Amino acid sequence: MLTTHPAETTDSFVLYIKGIVLLSKVKTFNLRFKVKYPGTEVDARDTPAFSELQSALQAFQRGIPDEFRKPVQVTNGALDTHLYMAHLAPYTCVPCPCLRACS
């Protein structure tokens, strides 16, 4: 659902919502990781959950339809902020590999 974007049901707002859902999943991962591995030297990047999130973020980006590939587009005389944020979300969402630095 989050990584496929059928042309007949996709617009910039749909992409924006999917990006926000991915951001929520990354936040949940970061919080759960800190609870599950408090004060240990476990690298978050070595966990299956991290790999799954990275794959979802990459698939989200790869699946963006051609007509929405350019992040800065003007619609009705204004910047399409939903589209811009949808493109920004995967970069904002990168799961934090060094949770001590993110605390």
N, C-alpha and C positions, 0 to 999 in steps of 0.2 A: 504494500500500500504506500509506504513512504518512499520507495525507490523507483517505482514505475509511474510514469506520468502520461496517461493516454491523452492524445491530442484533443479528443472530443470533450473531455471533462477537465482540462487543465487550463488555468489562467494564472496570472501573477499572484493573485490572492491565495490560490490553492498551493502554489509552490511556497509561499510565505508561511502558511499554516504548517506544512510539512517540515519546513526548516525549524520552526518553533518547537514542534514535537520532538525533532531530533535533539535540539538544545536541551529539552527537558530530560530526555534519556541520558544525555551526557552528565547533566547535573546529578541525576539519580545515581549513575555509576560512580561519580566522584565521591558522593556522600557515603554510599555503601562500601566503597573500597576503604575509606578512612575508618569505618566502623569494623570492618572485617579484618583488617590488617593494621591495628593501631601500633605505632612505634616500631614497626618491623622494617626490614630492608627489602621487602618484596617489591619488585618493579611492576607497576601497573600494566606496562606494555606487554608483559609476559602472560597476562591472564586471557582466557578465552573471551570474556566479556569485552575487553578492550579491542581485541581483534574483530569481534562482531560489530562493535560500534564504528570502527574505522572502515570496515567494509560497507556498512550502511551509508556512511557519509560519502564515500567514494561513489557508490552506486547512485545516490541522490544526485550528485554533480554530473555523472556520466549520462543520466537519464533525462536531463533537462531537454525539452524539445528545441529544435533549431530556432524557432521563432522567438524563443526566450533566452537564447544564448548570450546576447549582449546585455550586461547588467544595467547599463544606463540607457533607458529608452524614454522618450517623451510621449505621453498619452494625453490627449485633450489639452495640450499646451502645458502640461506639468510633468515633472519627473515621476515615473512609476516607482514609488517608494517600496511597494510590496515586492516588486521584482528585484530591486536593488538589495533589499534585506534578505530575500531568498538566496541570492548569490553570496551574500556576506555570511549567512548562517553557518555553512560548513566550516568556514575558517574560524569562526567564533566558537564552534562546537568541538574543536579538537579535544578529545579526552586528555586530561592533564597527566602527562607521563611522570611528572615529579610532584606528587601531591604535597610534599612539605613546602615547596615553593609557592603553591597556590593557596595555602592556608592563610 
